[in-house]
């Protein structure tokens, strides 16, 4: 069997490794906590419009 030099978490910091070690259910719970904090800090759910984007339908001023 050939030795694989790739290690799980190679190149990641400790916080990222800790996140990967969480179960999917625990990750979902932690994500919900972050989302609630974001909203409590008056984070906005609407994105800022891109004036050069193809979906900017504002009428051009004459």
C-alpha positions, 0 to 999 in steps of 0.5 A: 500500500502506498503511503499518502502524504496528505493529512486531514486538516493539512494547511488549516489553522486550529480553528478550522480544524476544530470546525471540521471535527464538529458533527454536522448537527453541531456545525448547524447549531453553531452556524445558527448562533452566528446567524442570530448574532449577525442579525442582532447586530443589525446585519442586513439580509439584502445584498448591496446592488452591483451597478455594473451587474446584469440584473440592475434594472434601474432606469438610466437617468436622462 
